[in-house]
Amino acid sequence: MADAPDLTNLVDLAGARLGGSVVAVNDEFFAFAERMLLPEPPIVRPGVFTERGQWTDGWETRRRRVLPGADWAVVRLGVPGIVHAITVDTTHFTGNAPEAVEIQGATVGGYPAPEELLDESVQWVTLVPRTPVNADSVNVLPVEGPGQIRITHLRLTIHPDGGVARLRAHGQVVPDPRLLDRVTSDLAAAYLGGVVVAASDMHYGDRHNLNASGEARVMGEGWETRRRRTPGYDWAVIRLATTGRVVRAEVDTRHFRGNAPRAVALWAANAPELSFSDDVSAITEWRPMLPPTRTQPNTRHLFDLEVPVEATHVRVDAIPDGGLARLRLLGAPTEPGRESLAMRWLDALSPGAAKEELLACCGSEDWADAVVARRPFGTLDELLAVAEQEWWQLTEAAWLEAFTAHPRIGERPAVASAPPTSARATVVGLDAPRREQAALESASAEVRAAMAEGNAAYEERFGYIFLIRAAGRSAEEMLSLLRERLENDPDRELRVAAGQQAEITAMRLHRLITGS
């Protein structure tokens, strides 16, 4: 299509190689919908038939005899992200392609069952409105701005029936930043948002194979250049998922036996201002990460870096040419890198998902709605400023709603059965009070008894639970403040409690974005 977007550095979020899967479908009489997500191009086998009819490489439904109507399939993305374009490939479907398609996206946390995804409560956002498609063609359909939010599932509707060979959801990975906390991660990995943004040559193997999920099964699943007949070397540049400190590099030449590089070198650059589409020639300073080091054919090489290297981009030199199956760059985000990744994630969440995360920080529905509506924030400072501003504009009823989301000081939060679709925010909402009130765990029996007695007196006097920012305070200090605040008049105490809620909210937002 003439106005099709540039797909060069976009990942197929729905691809089977990243873990994409068809989780629900209304009809697949002639061919299974799961085939739509295979990475290889569709093929045709003339004269090959099964008990259902002609063998088909793709998804194909039976002929619809009741109109109007449509067939559909629901796909769980391999990794959540922002979809910029969708390819509906009808290659080899010459007389049985759909007339039109419609594509929607949804954000559903946790691990929902098919029946949960089909529930009316799931909010589907239109990514591509009903659009005619051509038979036996690669139809690239752009997603307009309003539909470019972080999603976890796609719903493909074909009007009225027919077949689709391949479905590609071209987009940018937006991982939950908490996945990178307290662990060492492959910062180059496609499933975390790493992108191979440039390469000198990829005659035999695509550069995006370098950071693909899993191990290469054959040589063709790696990156390989043509034979170099001039001086120099070949290279590829990976933009990491976020700014990080790399502590180990894995250079994998497996399956490359007569065509592996003689040596490799790694270089690091720090250019957080560059986007995924910017020309890497703008990087003027590359710092040595691994000097030219001899490699062996068909070997997984592990190189530990004695001094961690901070980078947003890493360049691998294949000296002088040849192929690599995979490049892994193990490390952890820097503090600015973690914050940047988290803000991009929060700003990209669907309104419903963003609200759920915010409710884990403050239990006022009105507050969460107001803050969600103010996105994008871009920075933690802006988020905190908006959060406080919206809090102090709420009614007293909204404040009291937020207070009820907290357990009493010194009591464990009630552990209810989480719904199967619970997102990370549900767990965080239960975990935060336990973490914040850790000082009460080691308090003496006398202090705990006095706190329980004080809680009861406070609730009898003011009609709501005693609220205090527990993090960083001793049990004795909290008990002293409880007794002191019992002397306040109701109007003053409500403002004091609201101020404590504001501090708790800011602390939880800070932890959400920074991980600490």
C-alpha positions, 0 to 999 in steps of 0.5 A: 500500500502506498501509505503503508508505515515503515516497518523496518524496526518494528517487532511482530508482537503477535508472532509465534516466535515471541510467544503469540498464540490464538486463544479463542476462535469461532470457526476453523473448519478448513485450517487452524488459526494458529498458523496465522502466527508462524514466522515463515512466509505462507506456502501452497501445496497444490493437489494436497487434500485433507479430510476437510478439503484443500490443505491451507497454510493459514486460517480458513473458516467454512462458507457462511450461509447466514448473513449478516455475520462474521468470523473472528479469532482472539490472539494473545500477543507474545509480548505487550506493546504499541501496535503501529500497523497490522499485516493481513496476508491473504497470499494464496487465498485467491477465491476465498479471502475475506472481503474486509477485516476489522481489528481491535485490541485490549489490555487484560492483565494476568493470564485470562482464560478464553471465556474471560476474554470473551466477557462483555466487561473486556474493553476492546479498542478499535485499531483498524476499522472495517477495511476492505482487503485484497485477495492473494495480497499482503495488506498492510493496515496502519493503526491510527494514533488513538489506537496506539496504546499498550495492548495484550490481545488482538481480535481479528474479525473477517467479514463475512468469512474466508481465509487469512494466511498470516497476521502480523502486529508490527509494533514496539514492545513496552514491557512492564518495568518491574520485570527487570527489577532484582534480576539480571536481564538480557537488555538487548532482547526483543521481548524486553524492547531491544531493537537491532536498529542498523546493520552494514549488511544482511545478505543471508540473514536478517539483523533482527534475528540477532536478538530474537527469542529462543535459540536459533534452530538453523543458520538461517535464523541468525544474522549473516553478511555476504563475503567481504571482498574489501578491507574492513568489517561488518557490524550491527547496532542494537538499541537496548530496552533502556539505558543499562549497565551491561555485565556480560556479553554472549556471542553465539556462533552456533550453526555457523561452521564455515562462515563465523567471524574470525573475531568480534568486538563490542562498542558502547554508546550512551544516546538516550535521546535517539529514538528507534527510528533515528539514524545511528550515524548521529552517534559520534562516540563509541566506547570500547566494551570488548576489544577484538576477540577471537571467536570459534565456529559453532560456539556459544561464547561468554564474555564477562565484563570486569567493569560494567558498561553503561549504554543505550546502544551496543555495536557488534563488529563481525571481523571481517564478516560472517554470521552470528546466531544471537547476541545477548547483553546481560545487565540491569537498568540504570536508575534513569533508565528504569525511570524512563522505561516505567514512564513510557510504560505508564503513559502507554497503558490503556486507561483501564490498565493505568487506573488499576495501577494507580488504584494500587497507589491510592484507593480513590476512583475519582483520583485515579480517573483524574490522573489517568486523564492527565497523561502523558507525563513523561517524567516522574516529577510531572506525575508526582505533581499531577497526583498531588494536585488532583488529590487536593481537589477531591471531595472529602468523600473521595478521601474517605474512599481512599482511606478504606483501601488501607488495613489498620496499622499493625494488622495484615491486609485481608488476603482474598482470592485474586481473580484469574485475570489479576494484574501485577497491580492487584498483588502490589496492592496487597504487598505494599502495606506489608512492606510499609508496616514492617516495623510493626512486625518486630514491635513488642506485644505491649506496643502492638496491644497499645496500637490496637487499642489506639486504633479502636479509639481513633475510629470511634472518635473520627469514623475512619481508620488511623492513617499514617505513612508507616514507611521509615517510622518505628512502631513507637513513633507511630503509636506516639503520633496516634495518641497525639492526633487523637487530640485533634478536632475532626476537621483538622484531623481529616486534613492531617489524614489526607496529608498522610495519604498524599505522602503514601501515594507519592511514595508508592508512585515513586516505587512504581516508577523507580523500583525502589 
